[in-house]
Amino acid sequence: MNVKIRQAPKANILHLGDPRLRQIAKPVQDLSDEATINQARLLYRSLQNFRKQYGFGRATAAPQISIPRRMCWLKTPPSGPE
């Protein structure tokens, strides 16, 4: 799936101990659903903002930004010839 990342608001990352992190996340049913796409954009933007602010960060999961869905955004190094 090719998701274009447009400007999205950033979300606050929840901290350890926040009860929202203990909620059971729901599975993603439809990757083409507009709400799911918007949530993926928010995940991307939140990770980008975290990396910009702190200089590190590999991934974030939707529950970490108050979205109780089973999805995450993972930043991997570029691949290519070595």
C-alpha positions as CSV (number, residue, x, y, z in Angstrom):
1,M,0.0,0.0,0.0
2,N,1.4,3.4,-0.9
3,V,0.3,6.0,1.6
4,K,1.3,9.6,0.8
5,I,2.2,11.4,4.0
6,R,0.7,14.9,4.1
7,Q,0.9,17.3,6.9
8,A,-0.8,15.9,10.0
9,P,-1.1,17.2,13.5
10,K,1.3,15.7,16.0
11,A,0.1,13.7,19.0
12,N,1.5,13.5,22.5
13,I,3.2,10.3,23.3
14,L,1.8,8.6,26.4
15,H,4.1,7.8,29.3
16,L,4.6,4.5,31.1
17,G,1.8,4.1,33.7
18,D,-0.9,5.8,31.6
19,P,-4.0,3.6,31.9
20,R,-4.7,4.1,28.1
21,L,-1.7,2.0,27.4
22,R,-3.4,-1.0,29.1
23,Q,-6.5,-0.9,26.8
24,I,-6.8,-3.8,24.4
25,A,-6.1,-2.5,20.9
26,K,-8.5,-3.4,18.1
27,P,-7.2,-5.0,14.9
28,V,-7.1,-3.0,11.6
29,Q,-9.6,-4.4,9.2
30,D,-9.3,-2.2,6.1
31,L,-6.0,-0.6,5.1
32,S,-7.8,1.6,2.5
33,D,-10.2,3.0,5.1
34,E,-9.7,6.8,5.3
35,A,-9.7,6.8,9.2
36,T,-6.9,4.1,9.2
37,I,-4.9,6.1,6.6
38,N,-5.2,9.3,8.8
39,Q,-4.2,7.3,11.9
40,A,-1.1,6.1,9.9
41,R,-0.3,9.7,9.0
42,L,-0.5,10.7,12.6
43,L,1.7,7.8,13.7
44,Y,4.3,8.9,11.1
45,R,4.2,12.5,12.0
46,S,4.4,11.7,15.8
47,L,7.5,9.6,15.2
48,Q,9.1,12.3,13.0
49,N,8.4,15.0,15.7
50,F,9.8,12.8,18.4
51,R,13.0,12.1,16.4
52,K,13.3,15.8,15.7
53,Q,12.9,16.8,19.3
54,Y,15.1,14.0,20.9
55,G,17.4,12.9,18.1
56,F,16.4,9.2,18.3
57,G,13.5,6.9,18.0
58,R,12.9,3.8,15.9
59,A,9.1,3.2,16.1
60,T,5.9,4.1,17.7
61,A,2.7,2.1,18.2
62,A,-0.8,3.6,17.9
63,P,-1.7,3.0,21.5
64,Q,1.3,5.2,22.5
65,I,-0.6,8.2,20.9
66,S,-4.0,7.3,22.3
67,I,-5.2,5.3,19.2
68,P,-6.4,1.9,20.4
69,R,-5.5,0.1,17.2
70,R,-3.0,-2.7,16.4
71,M,-0.7,-0.6,14.2
72,C,2.7,0.9,14.4
73,W,5.1,2.9,12.3
74,L,8.7,1.7,12.1
75,K,11.6,3.8,10.8
76,T,14.2,1.6,9.1
77,P,17.5,2.6,7.5
78,P,17.4,3.0,3.8
79,S,18.1,-0.2,1.9
80,G,20.3,-0.5,-1.2
81,P,23.6,-1.8,-2.5
82,E,26.3,-2.1,0.1
